[in-house]
Amino acid sequence: MKNILVIPNTLKDTDLSVTSRVIEKLTEFGMTALVSAEFSGRFDGKIEYFTSLPLSAELVLVIGGDGSVIDASRIAIELDIPLLGVNLGNLGYLSEVETDELDILKKLADGDYIVDDKMLLEVILGKSGKVSKAQRLAVNDIIVSHSEYLGIADICLENSMNEAVKYRADAVILATPAGSTAYALSSGGPIISHNLDSITATPVSPHSFFNRSIVYSANEEIKVSNIGSYSIKVSIDGRFFDSLEKGDFCIVKKSDKRFKMLTFSANNMFTTLFNKLKILSNIE
């Protein structure tokens, strides 16, 4: 790799010191950093500033936490190139590199890496007799939840065979395999291997006797309907998309596009997950 699109999160790297160190390493290893023109003059090294997305980019390198990776995924998907995260967050499950191991970036120049592609979800909204498709694709999950602080959402999930299940809950999470280790995991959902395409539905604080997750085939198109009397909202990777009134629905299904993530090791996702969880819980 030669041309690396660098995206800093200025809320986490407030003085841009980590971004500066990253660019210095990329330069040291013979690569060029492609950086937004808004940061012109802020860094030293081999840099090209851009005002529109550079088609020459071979990798998106984002500096921040998991939320930064999610936001930057839109650029990686649009350019159809892999993404690599430098962790400035807490868990940093989606980020491959820690700030004290930036020398590992030499592997980019050496071609010593692996690119994994991950399943994405898309949402098609049906309301007021109109159908519209969300521009954002979900890396982790699509969440359908109540709109009020103490509200309860009445939600029906229906598969392509017209088999339906109803949930009364604070929310229902429809997760990709990658998303199974995010919000869905903290809500009691199963851990799904990231190389096994599927859609997992997990209720959040269910108020009904049926409180189990359901793992659907990735080929399913799941109709999610508001069967209650109150408005519910649809979020994509934690970003509000739209509301569903009584009788409205959305279709959740696998996208034709994939999200490419770069890794430097052949460790599977279980190794990464368990190592991260041990760090958080101080298990030796």
Stockholm file with secondary structure:
# STOCKHOLM 1.0

chainA/1-284         MKNILVIPNTLKDTDLSVTSRVIEKLTEFGMTALVSAEFSGRFDGKIEYFTSLPLSAELVLVIGGDGSVIDASRIAIELDIPLLGVNLGNLGYLSEVETDELDILKKLADGDYIVDDKMLLEVILGKSGKVSKAQRLAVNDIIVSHSEYLGIADICLENSMNEAVKYRADAVILATPAGSTAYALSSGGPIISHNLDSITATPVSPHSFFNRSIVYSANEEIKVSNIGSYSIKVSIDGRFFDSLEKGDFCIVKKSDKRFKMLTFSANNMFTTLFNKLKILSNIE
#=GR chainA/1-284 SS CCEEEEEECTTTSTTCHHHHHHHHHHHHTTCEEEEEGGGTTSCCSSEEEESSCCTTCCEEEEEECHHHHHHHHHHHHHHTCCEEEEECSSSCTTCCEEGGGGGGGHHHHHTCCEEEEEEEEEEEEEETTEEEECSSCBSSEEEEEESSTTCCEEEEEECTTCCEEEEEESEEEEECTGGGGTHHHHTTCCCCCTTSCEEEEEEESCCSSCCCCEEEETTCEEEEEECSSSCEEEEETTEEEEEECTTCEEEEEEEEEEEEEEESSCCCHHHHHHHHHHHHHTCC
#=GC SS_cons         CCEEEEEECTTTSTTCHHHHHHHHHHHHTTCEEEEEGGGTTSCCSSEEEESSCCTTCCEEEEEECHHHHHHHHHHHHHHTCCEEEEECSSSCTTCCEEGGGGGGGHHHHHTCCEEEEEEEEEEEEEETTEEEECSSCBSSEEEEEESSTTCCEEEEEECTTCCEEEEEESEEEEECTGGGGTHHHHTTCCCCCTTSCEEEEEEESCCSSCCCCEEEETTCEEEEEECSSSCEEEEETTEEEEEECTTCEEEEEEEEEEEEEEESSCCCHHHHHHHHHHHHHTCC
//
